[in-house]
Every structure is written in structure tokens, then in C-alpha cells.
Amino acid sequence: MFDRLCLAALLLCTATLATAQDTTPSRLDAVQKSGKLRVCSPGDYKPFSLLKPDGAFEGLDVDLVQSAAKALGAQAEFVKAPWPTLMKDFLERCDVAVGGISVTLDRQKTAFFTTAYMVNGKAPITKCENVGKFQSVADIDKPEVTVIENPGGSNERFARANFKQARIVIFNDNVTIFDEILAGRADVMISESVETLVQQKLRPGLCAVNPDKPLQYGEMAWLLPRGDASFKAWMDQWLHLAKASGEYDKTVARWVK
């Protein structure tokens, strides 16, 4: 009798939990109903997301999230969200955040991540003539070296965690920050390896340092509302199918290769 009562109670709890999960509002339903997918992005990070002078966003993540929105029957609406306030802006104003966002445990405390769509570690970029001088963290972490970083993101966190002797300069414009190295006002910047590859093409005289052997392992993903398992499952499935169908590779090729 006791075993039957325990089993009945367990089944009742399971049914109640399933019902609660089924009735919990999901952003997946809200986006489809409204026809709008609100997308937060810093908009200053080639090749992932860049806010152009005319107010439009472009980039690898922009193309991908617009395709995802279309699959939801929605229109992507972009919101400028600078790195220092990215999490706050995302929580208050958006359904998803994109634009070269590194997966970190700190961000995971307040949001879900999609399955990582790119493995992309931290690598230095410097003048081509100085590549041999900055092969490791120890090479960079010297009093005579100036490291330049954008504020509020994983690049700044990496620099502050690893460079105790080098001078760290924070530069607010992530679009023109690389010109500071060319001008000799900074020696090196740490960024995602794929960005260092893009920037060395855009700015002759700059060279990525060992982008195939990054200083730190990293992943990139999109931010989603914490606790919304249905929305995350849909986004993860969309990214999986985008990779399986070749759409992801074609998009990357347009912006990186």
C-alpha cells in the first residue's frame, strides 16, 4: 500500500510539473505572436556585427539571426547595446543578443547561451614587424608594452586577468581601435582570433599572431533569456540545421574568408 501511494504521489508530481512547463510563457510563442524578434547587439565588432552610419546592422551574426527570425515568421529588430551595458540592455529590451559574444560563466549566471556556433580563442594582433616579440602572454606582459582593449567585454577581462606589468589602455571606439596600433600609440591588442584575421586584411601593416593557436580557448554563442528552455531548444535546433544545410558555412565565407 505504501509503495502504491508513493508511486501515485510521484506520478501526480510529474504530471503537475509537466503541466506547469507546458503553460509557462515562452519567448518562442511571444515572438511568433508579435512577429518581431528584438535583437541586442554592440554593433562594433567585425565580422560579427557592425552598425553602419545609416543605422543598419551588418555582419555574420546579423545575417544568421535575420534568417532565424524569418524561420520564426518574424522580423528582426536591432537594438544598439554597448558592451559595458550589454547584459542590462538584453535583459530589459531584447529576446536575443548577438554580435561576437563570448561564452563566459559570468554571463551564464543571468542568461542562457545557445549552443556555441564558433570556437574562437583569444589572439594578439600587432604591427607585422612586432609579431616575433608578442608570441605569448609572458612576451606581452612587460612594463614597456602598451595593450589596448575595448571596454566592458571579454577582451578587457582577459587583459586585466593576464597582464600585471604591461600598461593597459581602454579605448572606447572598437571600430577604430586597431588604428591606434598602426599609429604607434599602442603595441598590441587581444581579441578573438577570427577578428584578428579580418583586421589584418582590412589594415595592411597589422598581423594576427598565431590565430590558429590562441592564447585562450573560447566559444561564441547567442544570449537567450535564462530559464526559457523552449526558446533555447528552438534556437539550438535552428543553428544545428543551419550548419547541416551549409547555410552557416556560406554565411561565414561571406564575412571571414
N, C-alpha and C positions, 0 to 999 in steps of 0.2 A: 504494500500500500504506500509506504514511504517513497519507494523508488518511482511509483507511478505519479505521485504528487510532485516529486522533483522534476520529472520529465515534463509534466503538464506545465509547471511554472516556467521551465526553460523554454518550451515552445511558445508560451504566451509572451515572454520577454523578447524572443527572437522576432515574433510577429509584430510586436509593438515597435521594436527598433526598425524593422523593415518599413513599416508604415510611416514612421517619423522621417526616415530617409527619403521615402517617395514623395512626401508632402513638403519637405524643406525647399524653399525657393532657391533656384539655381540661376546664376548669371546666364547660363546656356539658354534658358527659357526667356529671360528678360531681353536678351539681345535679339533673339528671333522675333519676339513680340514688337519691340521698338523699331527694329530694322536698322539699329545703329550699334556699332562696336566702337566704344571710346578707347582710344589708344594713346597712352602716355609715352613720350619719347624725349630724350635730351636734345636730339636733333643736331648734334655737333660731332658725330663720330663716323667718319668714313671707314669702311664702305657700308656700314650698317644702317645709319640713318643720318640724314643731313637736312636741316631746314634751310631752304633756298630763300633768297631775298624777296621772292614773290609770295612767300608764305606757304608754299607747298613743300612737303617732305619727299625725299627720295632716298633710295638705298636698298640694300639686300633685305633687311628686315621689313622695310616698308612694303616692298613687292610681296613678300611672303604673307604678311599679316593682312594685306588687302585681298589676297587670294583666299585666305582663311575666312575673312569676313564675307566674301562672295559666296563661299560654300555654306555659310550660315544664313544666306539670304539677307545680308546686312551691308551697310556702307560703313567703311572705316572712317572715323572722325578723329583727327590727331590733335593732341594737346601737348604743348611745349612744357616739358618737365625737366628742369636743370638737375644735374647730378646731385648737388647738395640737398635738394628737396624732392628727389625722385620718389622715394617711398611715401612721403606725406602726400604728394600730388596723386600718386597712383591710388592710395587708399581712399582719398576723398573724391577723386574725379574720374577714374578710369576703370575699365573692365580688364585691360591687359596693358602691360608695359613692355616695350621692345626697344632695340637700338644698340646692340652690342653689350648687353647686361651680363656681367659675370655672375656665376652661381657662387654664393657665399652663405655660410651658416648664419651670419648675422641677418642677412635679408630673409633667410628661410624662417626666422623667428616670427615674422609678421606677414609673410606671403607664401603662396605655393610657387614652385617653378614648374614649367613644362619639362618634359624630357629634354635633356641637352641636345641642341641641334648642331653644335660645333665644339670640338676640342681645340682650345686656343690659349696656350700659355703666355706668360709674360716674357717679353724680349726687349733688349735695348735697341735704340736707334740713335745714331750719331753721325758726324761727318765721316765720309768714307775713309779719309786719311787716319781716323782715330779708331777704326774697328779693332785693330790689334790691341789697343790699350784697354778696351772695355769688354773683355771676354767673360767676366764672372762678377758676382756680387762683390767679392773682395777687391777686384780691379777698380770698381766704381766707387766703393766706399772709402774714399780718401779725402782729406781736408781740402785739397786743391781742386776737387771735382765739383761742378755745379750740376745738380739733377733738377730738371724742370718737369712739373706734373700739373694736370688739370685738377681742380678742387672737387672733393666730395665723393670720388669714386674709388674703385679697387686699385687704380694706378697709384693714387696718393697713399692709400693704405699700405701697399706693397713697399713703396719707397720709405715710409716712416718706420715700418717694421724691420727693414733690412739695412738701411743706411744710417749709421750713427755718427759717422765722421764727415761724410760728404755734405755739402750745402744743398738744401732742398728749397727750391723756389716754386711757388704756386702761381700759375698763370691762368687767368680766367677765360681766355678765348681758346677753346680746344680746336678751333679750325686753323688759327694762325700760329699755334704754339710751336710747330715744327720750324717755322721761320726763325725763331729765337736761337735755335741751334745753328742754323746756317749763318746767322748774323754774329755768332760768337758770344752771345750773351748767356748761353748755357752749353754744357758739354754733351749731355745725354738725356734721353727720356726713356722711361719704361712704359710699354704699352702692350696690348695684345699682339702676338706675332703677325696675325693677318693684317693688322693696321700698319705695322712697320713695313710690310711688303708693299702695301698700297702707297704709302707715303714716299718710299724710295723711288717709285715710278713717277709720282707727281712732282717731286722736288729733287732734281739732279744735284748730286753733292751729298745727299744723305744716303746712308746704307743701314739696312737691318743687320743686327748682329746675331748670327746663329738662330734664325727664326724657326728652324727645324729642330732645335734643341733648346727649348725655352728654359728660363731660369726658374719657373714655377709652373706646375700643371694647372690648367684652368679649363672650365667649361662655360659655354654661353647658352642661355635659355631665356624664355619669356616669363615675366611675372604674372601671376594669376591670384585671384582672391583666396586667402587661406581658408581651408575647410570646404571649398566647393569642389567636391570630388567629381561631380557630373561634368562640370565645365572643363576641369583638368583632363578628364578621360577623353572628352571630345577633341580638345586641342592636341593631346598626345597622339591620338589616332590620326588626326589631320596631318601632323608633322611626319608621322610614320609613312603614310600613304604618299605624301609629297616627295619623300626620299625614294620610296619604292617605285614611283612612277617616273622619276627622273626630273620632275619639276624643280626640286630643290637644287640639284646639280646645275641645271640650266640657269637658275637664278644666281647662284654663286659665281658661275662662269661670267655672267654679265658684269659683275661688280668687282671681282677679285682678279681674274686671270686676264 
